[in-house]
């Protein structure tokens, strides 16, 4: 049984981590700018940032407990860096109070040491998992998430697709709920084919339109089920190729073919046209058909066989014809 849980605490922790990294870069930038060209007012901002980090550590110790917090070596390093950085900043900001003015070089020595706060970035980066969770929640806002076995998924994108109003199709719509990357239940398959048979028998002009969100896996599976049920194919192997670059064209009510046959392929997709004012065409004689199958490579097709069409019709381009006995 799966459990759905929303934990706002991790969201706050991740946001604080990202805010802390921004403050670190801001402080380092001000230190570098101050070393190059000293400006009044920067010291106060640096002290405020350092004091913010000290409060952050104190609050973490209060929430997690002293022993628990300092049981982590990273937390010990984090607290040490924050404390040392604050002391260095105080020496730089209050030289008269700390007595640093009596040693002029003392302040200059500690200015670059304030960059030690950069080490804290690695401490915050160790909370990568919290940052990832915060980013996910910033995207999904307050929607429910699936959290189990190491997964943290937005349920908005892994559950069934959004439906539409059936009135656009005059309420002649049948829905079969199949989760993506899953197969339909046998009961749904039988109901699906029974409904199609009834619909197709009601009027010779009736057609069916099958779709899912992606248009390959679930759609292809259901199309195969209907073709097999309709005795157009014995198995799905001849038809279904969800991962391949294959276009399948099925001729309904095709006449019986015998002798010489010409097939012309027409398209409105902007494919280059050659002879016969079409992308490609071919002739064949039915006497060359073996086991109800005829395979024609690119070189055996008129127009694609020319070298100048190689940028459109690649070397592996081919046409395969599958025949059914009359």
VENURTA-V251713 format. One record per residue. N is the residue number from 1. RES is the residue in three letters. SS is DSSP state (h for helix, s for strand, l for the rest). PSI is psi in degrees with one decimal (none if undefined). BURIAL is I if it has 16 or more other C-alpha atoms within 10 Angstrom, else O. Layout:
# VENURTA-V251713
N;RES;SS;PSI;BURIAL  N;RES;SS;PSI;BURIAL
This chain:
# VENURTA-V251713
1;UNK;l;130.3;O  2;UNK;l;147.0;O  3;UNK;l;133.4;O  4;UNK;s;130.6;O  5;UNK;l;140.5;O  6;UNK;l;120.4;O  7;UNK;l;97.0;O  8;UNK;h;-16.7;O  9;UNK;h;-43.1;O  10;UNK;h;-31.5;I  11;UNK;h;-47.4;I  12;UNK;h;-39.7;O  13;UNK;h;-42.6;I  14;UNK;h;-40.9;I  15;UNK;h;-42.3;I  16;UNK;h;-38.2;I  17;UNK;h;-45.1;I  18;UNK;h;-39.2;I  19;UNK;h;-38.4;O  20;UNK;h;-41.1;I  21;UNK;h;-40.7;I  22;UNK;h;-40.6;O  23;UNK;h;-37.5;I  24;UNK;h;-48.4;I  25;UNK;h;-36.7;O  26;UNK;h;-44.3;O  27;UNK;h;-43.7;I  28;UNK;h;-40.7;I  29;UNK;h;-40.1;O  30;UNK;h;-36.2;I  31;UNK;h;-46.0;I  32;UNK;h;-42.9;O  33;UNK;h;-37.6;O  34;UNK;h;-35.3;I  35;UNK;h;-36.3;O  36;UNK;h;-46.3;O  37;UNK;l;94.2;O  38;UNK;l;132.0;O  39;UNK;l;135.6;O  40;UNK;l;142.8;O  41;UNK;l;-24.1;O  42;UNK;h;-35.4;I  43;UNK;h;-41.8;I  44;UNK;h;-38.9;O  45;UNK;h;-42.8;O  46;UNK;h;-40.4;I  47;UNK;h;-40.0;I  48;UNK;h;-42.5;O  49;UNK;h;-45.0;I  50;UNK;h;-39.8;I  51;UNK;h;-35.8;I  52;UNK;h;-43.8;I  53;UNK;h;-35.8;I  54;UNK;h;-45.3;I  55;UNK;h;-38.7;O  56;UNK;h;-44.6;I  57;UNK;h;-43.1;I  58;UNK;h;-42.4;O  59;UNK;h;-37.7;O  60;UNK;h;-40.2;O  61;UNK;h;-39.7;I  62;UNK;h;-41.3;O  63;UNK;h;-45.7;O  64;UNK;h;-20.8;O  65;UNK;l;145.2;O  66;UNK;h;-50.1;O  67;UNK;h;-41.4;O  68;UNK;h;-43.6;O  69;UNK;h;-47.0;I  70;UNK;l;7.0;I  71;UNK;l;-13.8;O  72;UNK;l;129.2;O  73;UNK;h;-33.5;O  74;UNK;h;-37.3;I  75;UNK;h;-37.1;I  76;UNK;h;-46.4;O  77;UNK;h;-39.9;O  78;UNK;h;-48.7;I  79;UNK;h;-38.2;I  80;UNK;h;-44.5;O  81;UNK;h;-44.5;I  82;UNK;h;-43.1;I  83;UNK;h;-47.6;I  84;UNK;h;-42.0;I  85;UNK;h;-42.1;I  86;UNK;h;-41.8;I  87;UNK;h;-44.7;I  88;UNK;h;-41.5;I  89;UNK;h;-40.0;I  90;UNK;h;-39.3;I  91;UNK;h;-37.2;I  92;UNK;h;-36.1;I  93;UNK;h;-36.6;I  94;UNK;l;66.1;O  95;UNK;h;-33.8;I  96;UNK;h;-41.2;O  97;UNK;h;-37.0;O  98;UNK;h;-10.5;O  99;UNK;l;11.7;O  100;UNK;h;-19.3;O  101;UNK;h;-21.8;O  102;UNK;h;-15.6;O  103;UNK;l;88.5;O  104;UNK;h;-39.5;O  105;UNK;h;-13.2;O  106;UNK;h;-45.9;O  107;UNK;h;-44.6;I  108;UNK;h;-32.8;O  109;UNK;h;-38.7;O  110;UNK;h;-13.5;O  111;UNK;h;-53.6;I  112;UNK;h;-26.3;O  113;UNK;h;-18.8;O  114;UNK;h;-18.9;I  115;UNK;h;-8.4;I  116;UNK;h;-18.9;O  117;UNK;h;-18.6;I  118;UNK;h;-30.8;O  119;UNK;h;-28.1;O  120;UNK;h;-21.1;I  121;UNK;h;-39.8;I  122;UNK;h;-32.3;O  123;UNK;h;-45.0;I  124;UNK;h;-33.6;I  125;UNK;h;-24.2;O  126;UNK;l;-15.4;O  127;UNK;l;30.9;O  128;UNK;h;-38.4;O  129;UNK;h;-40.5;O  130;UNK;h;-37.4;I  131;UNK;h;-39.7;I  132;UNK;h;-42.8;O  133;UNK;h;-40.2;I  134;UNK;h;-40.7;I  135;UNK;h;-42.9;I  136;UNK;h;-41.5;I  137;UNK;h;-28.1;I  138;UNK;h;-31.3;O  139;UNK;h;-46.4;O  140;UNK;h;-3.8;I  141;UNK;l;-124.4;O  142;UNK;l;17.6;O  143;UNK;l;155.2;O  144;UNK;l;148.8;I  145;UNK;s;153.6;I  146;UNK;s;117.3;I  147;UNK;s;102.9;I  148;UNK;s;143.3;O  149;UNK;l;37.0;O  150;UNK;l;-3.6;O  151;UNK;s;146.5;O  152;UNK;s;90.6;O  153;UNK;s;146.3;I  154;UNK;s;116.0;I  155;UNK;h;-16.7;O  156;UNK;h;-29.4;O  157;UNK;h;-1.8;O  158;UNK;h;-4.1;O  159;UNK;l;-175.7;O  160;UNK;l;149.2;O  161;UNK;l;158.4;O  162;UNK;l;135.1;O  163;UNK;l;-177.9;O  164;UNK;l;165.5;O  165;UNK;l;119.5;O  166;UNK;h;-9.3;O  167;UNK;h;-22.9;O  168;UNK;h;-19.9;O  169;UNK;h;30.0;O  170;UNK;l;32.4;O  171;UNK;l;18.7;O  172;UNK;l;64.1;O  173;UNK;l;136.9;O  174;UNK;l;126.5;O  175;UNK;l;134.7;O  176;UNK;l;115.7;O  177;UNK;l;105.2;O  178;UNK;l;117.4;I  179;UNK;l;146.4;O  180;UNK;l;145.3;I  181;UNK;l;27.5;O  182;UNK;l;162.1;O  183;UNK;l;153.9;O  184;UNK;l;154.3;I  185;UNK;l;150.0;O  186;UNK;h;-37.7;O  187;UNK;h;-40.3;O  188;UNK;h;-35.9;O  189;UNK;h;-47.1;I  190;UNK;h;-41.0;O  191;UNK;h;-39.2;O  192;UNK;h;-51.4;I  193;UNK;h;-36.1;I  194;UNK;h;-41.8;O  195;UNK;h;-38.8;O  196;UNK;h;-43.0;I  197;UNK;h;-43.2;O  198;UNK;h;-40.8;O  199;UNK;h;-44.7;O  200;UNK;h;-31.6;O  201;UNK;h;-18.8;O  202;UNK;h;-31.6;O  203;UNK;l;130.0;O  204;UNK;l;-21.7;O  205;UNK;l;-7.0;O  206;UNK;l;143.2;O  207;UNK;l;169.2;O  208;UNK;l;147.5;O  209;UNK;l;121.3;O  210;UNK;l;132.7;O  211;UNK;l;158.5;O  212;UNK;l;-158.6;I  213;UNK;l;-46.2;O  214;UNK;l;-31.0;O  215;UNK;l;14.2;O  216;UNK;l;-71.4;I  217;UNK;h;-65.9;I  218;UNK;h;-40.8;I  219;UNK;h;-47.6;I  220;UNK;h;-39.1;I  221;UNK;h;-45.9;I  222;UNK;h;-34.8;I  223;UNK;h;-42.8;I  224;UNK;h;-40.9;I  225;UNK;h;-42.5;I  226;UNK;h;-41.0;I  227;UNK;h;-37.5;I  228;UNK;h;-43.2;I  229;UNK;h;-30.9;I  230;UNK;l;7.1;O  231;UNK;l;24.3;O  232;UNK;l;-24.3;O  233;UNK;l;150.8;I  234;UNK;l;-24.3;O  235;UNK;l;167.5;O  236;UNK;h;-10.4;I  237;UNK;h;-36.7;O  238;UNK;h;-21.5;O  239;UNK;l;-45.0;I  240;UNK;l;122.8;I  241;UNK;l;76.0;I  242;UNK;l;-30.3;O  243;UNK;l;-10.9;O  244;UNK;l;160.3;O  245;UNK;l;75.5;O  246;UNK;l;132.6;O  247;UNK;l;126.6;O  248;UNK;l;125.5;O  249;UNK;l;120.9;O  250;UNK;l;127.5;O  251;UNK;l;121.1;O  252;UNK;l;136.8;O  253;UNK;l;44.4;O  254;UNK;l;140.8;O  255;UNK;l;162.3;O  256;UNK;l;127.6;O  257;UNK;l;138.5;O  258;UNK;l;148.1;O  259;UNK;l;-144.6;O  260;UNK;s;131.5;O  261;UNK;s;134.5;O  262;UNK;s;131.2;O  263;UNK;s;124.5;O  264;UNK;s;127.7;O  265;UNK;s;119.6;O  266;UNK;l;144.9;O  267;UNK;l;146.6;O  268;UNK;l;15.1;O  269;UNK;l;7.7;O  270;UNK;l;19.3;O  271;UNK;l;144.6;O  272;UNK;l;139.8;O  273;UNK;l;146.0;O  274;UNK;l;-133.6;O  275;UNK;h;152.2;O  276;UNK;h;11.8;O  277;UNK;h;46.0;O  278;UNK;l;161.2;I  279;UNK;l;-44.1;I  280;UNK;s;160.2;I  281;UNK;s;167.6;I  282;UNK;s;157.2;O  283;UNK;s;151.3;O  284;UNK;s;159.6;O  285;UNK;s;134.5;O  286;UNK;h;-17.6;O  287;UNK;h;-17.1;O  288;UNK;h;-0.9;O  289;UNK;l;123.4;O  290;UNK;s;133.7;O  291;UNK;l;37.0;O  292;UNK;l;31.5;O  293;UNK;s;139.5;O  294;UNK;s;123.1;O  295;UNK;s;128.5;O  296;UNK;s;120.1;O  297;UNK;s;176.0;O  298;UNK;h;-38.5;I  299;UNK;h;-17.4;O  300;UNK;h;3.6;O  301;UNK;l;135.4;I  302;UNK;s;134.4;I  303;UNK;l;-57.6;I  304;UNK;l;-18.5;I  305;UNK;l;-13.8;I  306;UNK;l;144.1;O  307;UNK;h;-31.1;O  308;UNK;h;-13.5;O  309;UNK;h;7.2;O  310;UNK;l;-25.1;O  311;UNK;l;-15.3;O  312;UNK;l;-50.8;O  313;UNK;l;101.9;I  314;UNK;l;174.1;O  315;UNK;l;-31.9;O  316;UNK;l;7.6;O  317;UNK;l;135.7;I  318;UNK;s;166.5;I  319;UNK;s;131.3;I  320;UNK;s;127.1;O  321;UNK;s;130.9;O  322;UNK;s;125.6;O  323;UNK;l;153.9;O  324;UNK;l;142.9;O  325;UNK;l;139.6;O  326;UNK;l;none;O
